[in-house]
Amino acid sequence: MGTIKPIISIIIPVFNVEKYINRCIDSILAQTFSDFELILINDGSIDKSGSICEHFAKEDSRIKVIHLNNGGVSNARNTGIALAQGDYLMFCDSDDYVEINWCSDLYESIKQGGNILPVSGIRFVYQIRKKKEETIKAFPKKESFDKGKYFETYKKGLSGSLCCKIYDRKIIVENSISFDTKVNRGEDLLFNLTYMRHMDSFVTIPTITYNYVHSNEYSLMNGYRKDLFDIAVRVYYAWKDYLIQNNVDSKQFEEFATFYYLNFLNVLKNTFDERNKDKLVKKLIYNNQILNSSEFIECIELADTTKEDSRYLKLLKTNNYYLVWLLEQAIKVKKSLMRNKKFFRLSYFKRD
């Protein structure tokens, strides 16, 4: 008698998360839906993460632990996909945790059939030191959308992640969909865009199923990224190709250009992160190259910039970052002088 296949395979890459992995696995095991296998990919952890995973596997036969040399999160997920036996795939990050309805709510939507991608709401948990804050991003109701509307959901911070979705493994295997191991940021979105090419629509689920935690010092989301522009360009073209393929109208393309125009401005700021030890001249040259890139020029031409400061916008369109930087420094000096003037005025009245 053969082994009965699980309905869902849950894949979790694990790397140096001994502080968080117990909470994550416990939340998976607490699911109201129980017909799953849990594949833990220990990606070369040097802490106790691997042994914690093994302990859970001894306690629950649904859990499989794979130990790899460190190869990155994309390689770990690809390994999980290759080993998965379920009809559907779900992904979780090892420093996050899920609600008890995570599997059930997403499965109920996809089991109805058709090429659809269900997407649920997320709770973002910011837990730095003793301070904890939460932000919820959710859909108002269950609704089906044509896949051409996918970018509108992405803008709201809901459709880029893997972790609030469920995927048809057959579609992934038959179309050789995998994670790009050369990419370590934005890989979730690139995977989703490739997968969505084989979908007809996506369905929004109004419940919160996933808790995305910002607290792990090993998280790739934290810290200065020297390759942030390269990543932004890669994702920019992936989105552009997707939108063209789905024949979006000019209004949607303007929204796309506006989003990435603002994104590229954040990349300019990233260059001046205090963790970037490059000399000022090198930083200026790098940002000047961004302003002269075909991607930035296309975005600024197509974007809605009506709310932008006219002086700043005019300088950006010269594609001369040195002038932009000089304006920014002048604004900083002016603000500093205003603050000092206000401080001295308050100090004078306090003496009286």
VEXDREN-2710 file (C-alpha; in Angstrom, 1 decimal):
% VEXDREN-2710
k/r/px/py/pz
1/MET/0.0/0.0/0.0
2/GLY/1.5/3.4/-1.1
3/THR/1.9/6.5/1.0
4/ILE/-1.2/8.7/0.8
5/LYS/-0.3/12.1/-0.8
6/PRO/-1.0/15.2/1.2
7/ILE/-3.3/17.9/-0.3
8/ILE/-0.9/20.7/0.6
9/SER/2.9/20.9/0.8
10/ILE/4.2/23.7/3.0
11/ILE/7.8/24.8/2.3
12/ILE/9.8/26.8/4.8
13/PRO/13.5/27.8/4.2
14/VAL/15.3/27.9/7.5
15/PHE/18.5/30.0/8.2
16/ASN/19.7/31.0/11.6
17/VAL/16.3/31.5/13.2
18/GLU/16.6/29.7/16.5
19/LYS/14.8/32.6/18.2
20/TYR/11.7/32.4/15.9
21/ILE/11.4/28.9/14.4
22/ASN/9.5/27.3/17.3
23/ARG/6.8/30.0/17.0
24/CYS/6.6/29.5/13.2
25/ILE/6.3/25.7/13.3
26/ASP/3.9/25.7/16.2
27/SER/1.6/28.0/14.2
28/ILE/1.7/25.6/11.2
29/LEU/0.9/22.6/13.4
30/ALA/-2.1/24.5/14.9
31/GLN/-3.9/24.8/11.5
32/THR/-7.5/23.8/11.4
33/PHE/-6.7/22.2/8.1
34/SER/-4.4/19.1/8.8
35/ASP/-3.9/17.3/5.5
36/PHE/-0.4/18.8/4.7
37/GLU/3.2/17.9/4.7
38/LEU/5.7/20.4/6.2
39/ILE/9.1/20.6/4.4
40/LEU/11.7/22.4/6.4
41/ILE/14.8/23.3/4.3
42/ASN/17.7/24.0/6.7
43/ASP/19.9/26.2/4.5
44/GLY/23.2/25.8/6.3
45/SER/22.2/27.3/9.6
46/ILE/25.1/27.7/12.1
47/ASP/22.8/28.1/15.2
48/LYS/20.4/25.5/16.7
49/SER/17.8/25.9/13.9
50/GLY/18.6/22.5/12.3
51/SER/18.3/20.6/15.6
52/ILE/15.1/22.4/16.5
53/CYS/13.6/21.3/13.1
54/GLU/14.7/17.7/13.7
55/HIS/13.0/17.7/17.1
56/PHE/9.7/18.7/15.6
57/ALA/10.1/16.0/12.9
58/LYS/10.4/13.3/15.5
59/GLU/7.2/14.5/17.1
60/ASP/5.1/14.8/13.9
61/SER/5.3/12.4/10.9
62/ARG/4.1/15.2/8.5
63/ILE/7.4/17.1/8.9
64/LYS/10.4/16.5/6.7
65/VAL/13.8/18.1/7.3
66/ILE/16.3/18.7/4.6
67/HIS/19.8/19.9/5.4
68/LEU/21.7/21.9/2.7
69/ASN/24.9/23.9/2.5
70/ASN/23.9/27.5/2.5
71/GLY/22.7/28.3/-1.0
72/GLY/20.2/31.1/-0.4
73/VAL/16.4/31.2/0.0
74/SER/15.6/30.7/-3.7
75/ASN/17.7/27.5/-3.9
76/ALA/16.0/26.3/-0.7
77/ARG/12.5/26.9/-2.0
78/ASN/13.4/25.2/-5.3
79/THR/14.6/22.2/-3.3
80/GLY/11.3/22.2/-1.5
81/ILE/9.3/22.3/-4.7
82/ALA/11.2/19.3/-6.1
83/LEU/10.5/17.3/-3.0
84/ALA/6.8/18.3/-2.6
85/GLN/4.1/15.7/-3.0
86/GLY/1.0/17.8/-2.4
87/ASP/-1.4/19.0/-5.0
88/TYR/-0.9/22.5/-3.8
89/LEU/2.1/24.5/-2.5
90/MET/2.3/27.1/0.2
91/PHE/5.3/29.1/1.4
92/CYS/6.1/30.5/4.8
93/ASP/9.2/32.4/6.1
94/SER/10.8/30.9/9.2
95/ASP/10.7/34.1/11.3
96/ASP/7.0/34.7/10.6
97/TYR/3.9/32.9/11.8
98/VAL/0.5/32.1/10.5
99/GLU/-3.1/32.2/11.7
100/ILE/-5.0/28.9/12.2
101/ASN/-7.1/29.7/9.1
102/TRP/-4.1/30.1/6.8
103/CYS/-4.4/26.8/5.0
104/SER/-8.2/26.4/5.1
105/ASP/-9.1/29.9/3.8
106/LEU/-6.7/29.7/0.8
107/TYR/-7.5/26.1/0.0
108/GLU/-11.3/26.7/0.0
109/SER/-10.8/29.2/-2.7
110/ILE/-8.5/27.2/-5.0
111/LYS/-10.2/23.8/-4.7
112/GLN/-13.2/25.3/-6.6
113/GLY/-11.2/24.8/-9.7
114/GLY/-10.0/27.1/-12.6
115/ASN/-6.7/28.8/-13.0
116/ILE/-6.9/31.2/-10.2
117/LEU/-4.5/32.6/-7.6
118/PRO/-6.1/33.2/-4.1
119/VAL/-4.6/36.1/-2.1
120/SER/-5.4/36.8/1.5
121/GLY/-4.7/39.7/3.9
122/ILE/-1.5/40.2/5.9
123/ARG/-0.6/41.6/9.3
124/PHE/2.7/43.3/9.4
125/VAL/4.3/43.1/12.9
126/TYR/7.1/45.5/13.7
127/GLN/8.8/44.2/16.8
128/ILE/12.1/46.0/17.3
129/ARG/13.5/45.5/20.9
130/LYS/10.5/46.0/23.2
131/LYS/8.4/48.1/20.9
132/LYS/5.7/46.4/18.9
133/GLU/3.5/47.9/16.3
134/GLU/1.1/46.3/13.8
135/THR/-0.3/47.3/10.4
136/ILE/-3.0/45.3/8.7
137/LYS/-3.4/45.2/4.9
138/ALA/-6.6/43.4/3.9
139/PHE/-9.2/43.1/1.2
140/PRO/-12.7/44.4/1.9
141/LYS/-14.4/41.4/0.4
142/LYS/-14.0/38.2/-1.6
143/GLU/-13.8/39.2/-5.2
144/SER/-12.4/37.9/-8.5
145/PHE/-10.2/40.0/-10.7
146/ASP/-8.8/39.6/-14.2
147/LYS/-5.0/39.1/-14.0
148/GLY/-4.5/42.4/-15.8
149/LYS/-5.5/44.1/-12.5
150/TYR/-2.7/42.3/-10.6
151/PHE/-0.5/45.5/-10.4
152/GLU/-3.2/47.4/-8.6
153/THR/-3.2/44.9/-5.8
154/TYR/0.6/44.9/-5.7
155/LYS/0.7/48.6/-5.2
156/LYS/-1.3/48.1/-2.0
157/GLY/1.4/45.8/-0.6
158/LEU/-0.6/42.7/-0.9
159/SER/0.3/40.6/-3.9
160/GLY/4.1/40.6/-4.0
161/SER/4.7/38.1/-1.2
162/LEU/4.4/34.3/-1.6
163/CYS/3.2/33.8/1.9
164/CYS/-0.5/34.8/1.6
165/LYS/-1.2/32.6/-1.4
166/ILE/-1.6/29.0/-2.5
167/TYR/-0.2/27.6/-5.7
168/ASP/-1.1/24.7/-8.0
169/ARG/1.9/22.4/-8.0
170/LYS/1.0/20.8/-11.4
171/ILE/1.1/24.2/-13.1
172/ILE/4.5/24.9/-11.5
173/VAL/6.0/21.6/-12.5
174/GLU/4.6/21.4/-16.0
175/ASN/5.8/24.9/-16.8
176/SER/9.2/24.6/-15.0
177/ILE/8.5/27.6/-12.8
178/SER/11.2/28.1/-10.2
179/PHE/13.0/30.8/-8.2
180/ASP/15.9/32.6/-9.7
181/THR/18.9/31.7/-7.5
182/LYS/20.8/34.7/-8.7
183/VAL/18.2/37.0/-7.1
184/ASN/18.0/37.6/-3.3
185/ARG/15.4/40.4/-3.3
186/GLY/12.2/40.6/-5.3
187/GLU/12.4/36.9/-6.0
188/ASP/8.9/36.4/-4.6
189/LEU/7.4/38.9/-7.1
190/LEU/9.3/37.5/-10.1
191/PHE/8.0/34.0/-9.2
192/ASN/4.4/35.3/-8.9
193/LEU/4.6/37.2/-12.2
194/THR/5.8/34.0/-14.0
195/TYR/3.1/32.0/-12.3
196/MET/0.3/34.5/-13.1
197/ARG/1.0/34.2/-16.8
198/HIS/-0.6/30.8/-16.5
199/MET/-3.6/32.1/-14.5
200/ASP/-6.9/33.5/-15.7
201/SER/-7.6/35.6/-12.6
202/PHE/-6.8/36.1/-8.9
203/VAL/-9.3/36.0/-6.0
204/THR/-9.1/38.2/-2.9
205/ILE/-9.8/36.7/0.5
206/PRO/-10.9/39.3/3.1
207/THR/-9.4/37.4/6.1
208/ILE/-6.0/37.9/7.7
209/THR/-4.0/34.6/7.5
210/TYR/-0.4/35.6/7.7
211/ASN/1.9/37.6/10.1
212/TYR/4.9/39.2/8.5
213/VAL/7.4/40.0/11.3
214/HIS/10.0/42.7/11.0
215/SER/12.5/41.9/13.8
216/ASN/15.0/39.3/12.6
217/GLU/18.4/40.8/12.1
218/TYR/19.2/38.2/9.4
219/SER/16.3/39.3/7.3
220/LEU/17.3/40.4/3.8
221/MET/14.8/43.2/4.1
222/ASN/17.1/44.9/6.7
223/GLY/20.2/46.8/5.8
224/TYR/21.7/48.8/2.9
225/ARG/21.7/47.2/-0.5
226/LYS/24.5/48.0/-2.9
227/ASP/22.6/46.3/-5.8
228/LEU/19.3/47.9/-5.1
229/PHE/19.1/49.6/-8.5
230/ASP/19.9/46.3/-10.4
231/ILE/17.1/44.6/-8.4
232/ALA/14.7/47.5/-9.1
233/VAL/15.5/47.3/-12.9
234/ARG/15.0/43.6/-13.0
235/VAL/11.6/43.8/-11.3
236/TYR/10.7/46.9/-13.4
237/TYR/11.1/44.9/-16.7
238/ALA/9.2/41.9/-15.3
239/TRP/6.3/44.1/-14.5
240/LYS/6.5/46.0/-17.8
241/ASP/6.5/42.8/-19.8
242/TYR/3.6/41.4/-17.7
243/LEU/1.5/44.6/-18.2
244/ILE/2.2/44.6/-22.0
245/GLN/1.2/41.0/-22.3
246/ASN/-2.1/41.7/-20.5
247/ASN/-2.9/44.7/-22.7
248/VAL/-3.4/47.2/-19.9
249/ASP/-4.7/50.7/-20.7
250/SER/-2.7/53.9/-20.6
251/LYS/-4.0/54.9/-17.2
252/GLN/-2.7/51.6/-15.7
253/PHE/0.6/52.1/-17.4
254/GLU/0.8/55.7/-16.0
255/GLU/0.2/54.2/-12.5
256/PHE/3.0/51.7/-13.1
257/ALA/5.4/54.4/-14.2
258/THR/4.5/56.6/-11.2
259/PHE/5.1/53.8/-8.8
260/TYR/8.6/53.0/-10.2
261/TYR/9.5/56.6/-10.6
262/LEU/9.0/56.9/-6.8
263/ASN/10.8/53.6/-6.4
264/PHE/13.8/54.9/-8.3
265/LEU/13.9/58.0/-6.1
266/ASN/14.2/55.7/-3.1
267/VAL/17.1/53.9/-4.8
268/LEU/18.8/57.3/-5.0
269/LYS/18.3/57.8/-1.3
270/ASN/19.7/54.3/-0.6
271/THR/23.0/55.3/-2.1
272/PHE/23.4/57.8/0.8
273/ASP/22.6/55.2/3.5
274/GLU/25.1/55.6/6.3
275/ARG/26.2/52.0/5.8
276/ASN/27.5/52.8/2.3
277/LYS/31.2/53.5/2.9
278/ASP/31.9/54.7/-0.7
279/LYS/33.4/58.2/-1.1
280/LEU/31.0/61.0/-2.0
281/VAL/32.3/61.3/-5.6
282/LYS/31.5/57.6/-6.2
283/LYS/28.0/58.0/-4.8
284/LEU/27.3/61.0/-7.0
285/ILE/28.6/59.2/-10.1
286/TYR/26.4/56.2/-9.3
287/ASN/23.3/58.2/-8.8
288/ASN/24.0/60.2/-12.0
289/GLN/24.1/56.9/-13.9
290/ILE/20.6/56.1/-12.5
291/LEU/19.2/59.4/-13.6
292/ASN/20.6/58.7/-17.1
293/SER/19.3/55.2/-17.3
294/SER/16.6/54.4/-19.9
295/GLU/14.4/53.0/-17.1
296/PHE/14.4/56.2/-15.1
297/ILE/14.0/58.4/-18.1
298/GLU/11.0/56.4/-19.3
299/CYS/9.3/56.5/-15.9
300/ILE/9.7/60.2/-15.3
301/GLU/8.2/60.9/-18.8
302/LEU/5.2/58.7/-18.3
303/ALA/4.6/59.2/-14.5
304/ASP/2.1/61.5/-12.9
305/THR/4.4/64.1/-11.3
306/THR/1.8/66.8/-10.7
307/LYS/2.5/66.7/-7.0
308/GLU/6.2/67.0/-7.3
309/ASP/8.2/70.1/-6.5
310/SER/8.6/71.9/-9.8
311/ARG/12.3/72.9/-9.2
312/TYR/13.2/69.4/-8.1
313/LEU/11.4/67.8/-11.1
314/LYS/13.1/70.2/-13.5
315/LEU/16.5/69.2/-12.3
316/LEU/15.7/65.5/-12.4
317/LYS/14.7/65.9/-16.0
318/THR/18.1/67.4/-16.8
319/ASN/19.5/63.9/-15.9
320/ASN/22.2/65.7/-14.0
321/TYR/22.3/64.3/-10.5
322/TYR/25.1/66.7/-9.4
323/LEU/22.6/69.6/-9.7
324/VAL/20.0/67.6/-7.9
325/TRP/22.4/66.9/-5.1
326/LEU/23.3/70.6/-4.8
327/LEU/19.6/71.5/-4.5
328/GLU/19.1/68.9/-1.8
329/GLN/22.1/70.3/0.2
330/ALA/20.7/73.8/-0.1
331/ILE/17.4/72.7/1.2
332/LYS/19.0/70.9/4.1
333/VAL/21.0/74.0/5.0
334/LYS/17.9/76.2/4.8
335/LYS/16.0/73.8/7.1
336/SER/18.9/73.7/9.5
337/LEU/19.0/77.5/9.7
338/MET/15.3/77.6/10.3
339/ARG/15.5/75.1/13.1
340/ASN/18.4/77.0/14.7
341/LYS/16.5/80.3/14.4
342/LYS/13.5/78.8/16.1
343/PHE/15.7/77.4/18.9
344/PHE/17.4/80.7/19.6
345/ARG/14.1/82.5/19.6
346/LEU/12.6/80.0/22.1
347/SER/15.8/80.2/24.2
348/TYR/15.6/84.0/24.3
349/PHE/11.9/84.1/25.5
350/LYS/12.8/81.4/28.2
351/ARG/15.5/83.7/29.6
352/ASP/12.9/86.5/30.0
END
